[in-house]
Amino acid sequence: MYGALWLTAAMLALSPSLQAQDLMDWLHDTTLPSRISQHSDDGETDMAELLTLEHGESEMYPHVSPDGKYLLVISGKSRKPVITRRLIENGDPVNIVSEHDPLVLGSIGWHGNDAVTFLSYRADSLGVWEKPVAGGITRRYQRLDGELSSPVVLDNGGVIAVRLRTDSKRMRPSSHKTSSPGFDNWETRGKQPYMVYINEDGAEFELTAGINPSLSPNGMRLVFSMQAGRNWHLFMMNVDGSGLVQLTEGRNIDVQPTWSPDSKWIAFTSNRGNGFMGDQTRADTPKSGKINWDIWLIGHDGRGLTRLTQNPAKDGAPSVSNNGRIYFHSDRKVSKEESKKHQVKSRTGGFHIWSVALPARVS
């Protein structure tokens, strides 16, 4: 009954959120020196370009604005999370949007071109809050109860989110650890994640198991990740929960999906494949050898699987722009030349925002 209301609503997706302690760990750990080379073990390079670099800081979870002019980024320094707005053309900061709110990591998102939404415990309760991106009054968009993450804000006043329930029969965590707090926001140890719809009156309806939901720009479908044993696969469904289909499969982890502006392609984070760039015959994670976390692309019809990055570093949380590039965070090693270009005198470890060109058929 409420499905028809969703299908007529204009919606905007947010990326996943983490717990406060995970954020504090990330802010501490990601400012440590990185030991990862920019080139892969076989000598190949993916031609990724560094966009953001600040002394002693890390930047994660980029979000391209609907008009393609700006990025929302979570910046971390001295255990203090900050939402910043940056120019997409060069990564320069424009302004600080919000400061010192532990739940913003992974929960930020655009609400149109002029506002940002994020999770917060302001006013002594969990809620999704909205603030003009250029500054102004912060208002509560929706009050929430219980343990929730990964909110998708709807223009009809409702929210799609991931509810985390304690489950004694919870499936075991993935065997592919990242060892980087803040990176693996799909892991919910001891919890069973379910996607739910919460209307503006607070009534809640369960949709399906899953995490990392992302709403298509045309407002018609959700893409998300669902666990099967130790693996994670991408699924897609209509916003009312109907039409569930599976997009990816294999012995691997496919998570953090996001849509292209035309709703035809989905970029995601995966540890699948250790072959050369363009080799799609080794899609399953190998039983031995070094496993990378890279950015991949697949069509909304399940075709055209393509690897976009290849590097021993951890690449994740992609966001697709209408300028023909994908933006993502990575803990790749920053070269002396890149530090000089960004006017940073010393090398800076941790996560920063990088970009890579889309294939010609996509851009």
C-alpha positions in Angstrom: 0.0 0.0 0.0 2.8 2.4 0.8 4.9 1.1 -2.2 3.0 3.4 -4.6 3.9 6.4 -2.5 7.6 5.6 -2.7 7.6 5.1 -6.5 6.3 8.7 -6.9 8.7 10.3 -4.5 12.0 11.9 -5.5 14.7 10.4 -3.4 18.4 10.7 -2.7 20.6 8.0 -1.3 23.1 8.2 1.5 26.1 6.0 2.2 26.5 3.7 5.2 27.2 4.9 8.8 29.4 3.5 11.5 29.3 3.5 15.3 31.1 6.3 17.2 33.9 4.1 18.5 34.7 2.9 15.0 35.0 6.5 13.9 37.4 7.4 16.7 39.6 4.4 15.8 39.6 5.4 12.1 40.6 9.0 12.9 43.5 7.7 14.9 44.7 4.9 12.6 44.3 6.5 9.2 46.7 9.3 10.0 49.6 6.8 10.4 52.1 6.4 7.6 51.1 4.3 4.7 53.3 1.5 3.4 51.4 0.7 0.2 52.9 1.3 -3.2 50.9 3.1 -5.9 51.8 0.4 -8.5 50.5 -3.1 -8.5 52.7 -6.2 -8.1 52.7 -7.0 -11.8 53.8 -3.4 -12.7 50.4 -2.3 -14.0 48.9 1.0 -12.9 45.3 2.2 -13.1 46.2 5.8 -13.8 44.3 7.0 -10.7 44.8 10.7 -9.8 45.1 12.1 -6.3 42.5 14.8 -5.6 42.7 15.6 -1.9 45.7 15.9 0.5 45.9 17.8 3.7 48.7 17.6 6.2 48.0 15.2 9.0 44.4 14.4 7.8 42.5 11.6 6.1 39.5 12.0 3.8 36.9 9.3 3.2 33.5 8.7 1.7 33.3 11.1 -1.2 29.8 12.1 -2.5 29.4 13.9 -5.8 26.7 16.5 -5.8 23.8 15.9 -8.2 25.0 18.8 -10.4 28.5 17.4 -10.5 30.2 20.6 -9.1 31.1 19.5 -5.5 32.1 16.6 -3.3 31.1 16.0 0.3 33.9 14.4 2.2 34.5 13.3 5.7 37.8 14.7 6.9 39.6 13.5 10.0 42.2 15.1 12.2 43.0 14.6 15.9 39.9 12.4 16.3 37.5 15.1 15.2 35.3 14.3 12.2 34.4 17.1 9.9 32.0 17.2 6.9 33.7 19.4 4.2 32.4 20.6 0.8 35.1 20.6 -1.9 35.4 21.6 -5.5 35.3 18.5 -7.7 37.7 20.0 -10.2 40.7 20.2 -7.8 39.5 19.0 -4.4 40.0 22.4 -2.7 37.9 22.9 0.4 35.0 25.3 0.0 33.6 25.3 3.5 33.1 23.2 6.6 29.5 21.9 6.7 29.4 20.3 10.1 31.9 19.4 12.8 32.5 16.8 15.6 29.5 14.5 15.1 30.7 10.9 15.5 28.0 9.3 13.3 28.7 11.3 10.2 31.3 8.8 8.8 29.5 7.0 6.0 26.1 8.5 6.7 26.5 11.8 4.8 24.6 12.4 1.6 23.2 15.2 -0.6 19.6 16.2 -0.4 19.3 18.1 -3.7 22.2 20.4 -4.6 21.9 22.6 -1.6 21.6 20.5 1.5 23.4 17.7 3.3 21.9 15.0 5.6 23.6 12.8 8.2 23.0 10.7 11.3 23.3 12.3 14.7 22.4 11.8 18.4 21.6 15.5 18.8 18.6 16.3 21.1 19.4 13.0 23.0 17.9 10.7 20.4 19.0 9.2 17.1 17.9 11.0 14.0 18.6 12.1 10.5 19.5 15.7 10.4 19.6 18.1 7.4 21.7 21.3 7.0 22.2 23.7 4.1 25.5 22.8 2.6 26.6 26.5 2.5 25.7 26.9 6.2 22.5 27.7 8.1 20.0 26.2 10.5 20.3 22.4 11.1 16.9 20.7 11.4 15.9 17.2 12.3 14.5 15.4 9.2 13.3 12.2 10.9 13.5 10.9 14.5 14.7 7.3 14.6 14.7 4.6 17.3 17.0 1.7 18.0 20.2 0.7 16.2 20.1 2.0 12.6 22.6 2.8 10.0 22.9 3.6 6.3 19.9 6.0 5.9 18.4 6.7 2.5 16.5 10.0 2.8 13.2 10.2 0.9 11.5 13.4 -0.2 8.2 12.1 1.0 9.3 12.4 4.6 10.3 8.8 5.0 13.6 7.0 5.4 15.0 3.7 4.2 17.6 2.5 6.7 19.4 -0.6 7.9 18.3 -2.0 11.2 20.9 -4.0 13.1 19.4 -6.7 15.3 21.3 -8.9 17.7 21.1 -12.5 16.4 22.5 -15.6 18.2 22.5 -17.4 14.8 24.3 -14.6 13.0 26.4 -15.8 10.1 30.1 -15.6 10.7 32.0 -12.5 9.6 33.8 -12.5 6.3 37.1 -14.2 6.3 38.6 -11.3 4.2 39.6 -8.7 6.8 40.7 -5.2 5.8 42.4 -4.3 9.2 41.4 -0.6 8.5 38.7 0.8 10.9 36.1 2.7 8.9 36.7 0.9 5.6 34.6 -2.2 6.0 31.3 -0.6 6.8 29.4 -3.7 5.6 30.6 -5.8 8.5 28.1 -6.1 11.3 29.6 -8.6 13.7 27.0 -10.1 16.0 24.2 -8.3 14.2 21.8 -9.2 11.5 21.2 -6.3 9.1 17.7 -5.7 7.6 16.6 -2.9 5.4 13.4 -1.2 6.6 11.2 1.7 5.5 10.2 4.2 8.1 7.4 6.6 7.1 7.1 10.1 8.4 4.8 9.0 11.2 7.4 6.5 12.5 5.7 3.3 11.3 8.3 0.7 10.2 8.1 -1.9 7.4 10.7 -4.6 6.8 12.0 -5.0 3.2 14.8 -7.5 3.1 18.1 -8.5 4.6 21.0 -6.3 3.4 23.3 -3.4 3.9 24.8 -0.5 2.0 21.6 0.6 0.2 21.9 3.2 -2.6 19.0 4.8 -4.5 19.1 5.2 -8.2 19.1 8.9 -9.5 15.8 8.2 -11.3 14.3 7.2 -7.9 13.1 3.8 -9.1 15.4 1.2 -7.6 17.7 0.3 -4.7 21.0 -1.5 -5.1 22.5 -3.0 -2.0 24.7 -5.8 -0.7 23.5 -9.0 1.0 25.6 -11.6 2.8 25.6 -15.3 1.8 27.9 -17.3 4.1 31.3 -15.6 4.1 30.5 -13.8 0.8 28.6 -10.7 -0.1 26.7 -10.1 -3.4 25.0 -7.2 -5.0 21.2 -7.2 -5.3 18.7 -4.8 -6.7 15.0 -4.2 -6.1 12.3 -1.6 -6.6 11.9 0.9 -3.8 8.8 -0.8 -2.5 10.7 -4.1 -2.0 9.4 -5.8 -5.1 11.3 -7.2 -8.1 14.4 -8.5 -6.2 17.2 -9.6 -8.5 20.9 -10.7 -7.9 23.5 -8.8 -9.9 26.8 -10.4 -8.8 28.0 -13.8 -7.6 31.2 -15.7 -6.8 33.5 -16.4 -3.8 34.1 -12.7 -3.1 32.9 -9.6 -1.3 30.9 -7.1 -3.4 29.8 -4.1 -1.3 29.4 -0.3 -1.2 27.4 0.0 -4.5 26.6 3.4 -6.0 24.8 4.4 -9.3 26.0 6.3 -12.3 24.0 9.6 -13.0 22.0 7.9 -15.8 21.1 4.9 -13.6 22.5 2.5 -16.1 25.7 1.5 -14.3 26.7 0.5 -10.7 30.2 1.1 -9.2 31.2 -1.0 -6.2 34.0 -2.1 -3.9 35.2 -5.7 -4.3 38.1 -8.0 -3.5 37.4 -10.1 -6.6 40.1 -11.0 -9.0 43.9 -10.6 -8.9 44.5 -10.7 -12.6 45.7 -8.0 -15.0 43.6 -5.0 -15.8 40.7 -6.0 -18.1 41.0 -9.7 -17.3 37.4 -10.7 -16.4 38.0 -14.5 -16.5 39.2 -14.6 -12.9 36.2 -13.0 -11.2 36.4 -15.3 -8.1 38.7 -14.4 -5.2 41.7 -16.7 -5.5 42.5 -19.1 -2.6 46.0 -17.9 -2.4 48.0 -14.8 -3.2 47.5 -11.2 -2.3 43.9 -9.9 -2.3 43.2 -6.3 -3.3 40.2 -4.1 -2.6 39.4 -2.3 -5.9 36.6 -0.4 -7.7 34.5 -2.4 -10.1 31.7 -1.5 -12.5 28.6 -3.5 -13.7 25.5 -2.6 -15.7 22.1 -2.5 -14.0 21.3 -5.5 -16.2 24.1 -7.6 -14.7 26.4 -7.3 -17.8 29.6 -5.5 -18.5 31.6 -6.4 -15.4 34.7 -4.2 -15.5 37.6 -3.6 -13.1 38.4 0.1 -12.8 41.3 0.1 -10.3 44.2 -2.2 -9.6 46.5 -1.4 -6.7 47.7 -3.2 -3.5 46.0 -0.4 -1.5 42.4 -0.5 -0.3 40.2 1.4 -2.8 36.6 1.8 -1.7 33.3 3.9 -1.4 33.1 5.0 -5.1 30.9 7.9 -6.3 30.3 8.5 -10.0 30.3 11.9 -11.5 28.8 13.2 -14.8 32.3 14.4 -15.8 33.4 10.9 -16.8 35.2 10.0 -13.6 34.7 7.9 -10.5 35.9 9.3 -7.1 36.9 6.9 -4.2 38.9 6.8 -1.0 42.2 4.9 -0.9 45.2 4.5 1.4 47.6 4.5 -1.5 51.1 5.8 -0.9 51.4 9.5 -1.8 54.5 10.3 -3.8 56.8 13.2 -3.2 55.7 14.8 -6.4 52.0 14.6 -5.4 52.8 16.1 -1.9 54.6 19.0 -3.6 51.7 19.6 -6.0 49.3 19.8 -3.0 51.8 22.0 -1.1 52.2 19.4 1.7 55.9 19.3 2.8 55.8 15.9 4.3 54.3 12.6 3.1 50.8 12.0 4.4 49.6 8.4 5.1 46.0 7.3 5.6 43.0 7.6 3.3 42.6 10.3 0.7 40.3 10.9 -2.3 41.4 9.7 -5.7 39.7 9.5 -9.1 39.9 7.4 -12.2 38.3 7.8 -15.6 35.3 5.7 -16.6 35.4 3.5 -19.7 34.3 5.3 -22.9 31.1 3.3 -23.2 30.0 4.6 -19.8 31.1 8.2 -19.8 
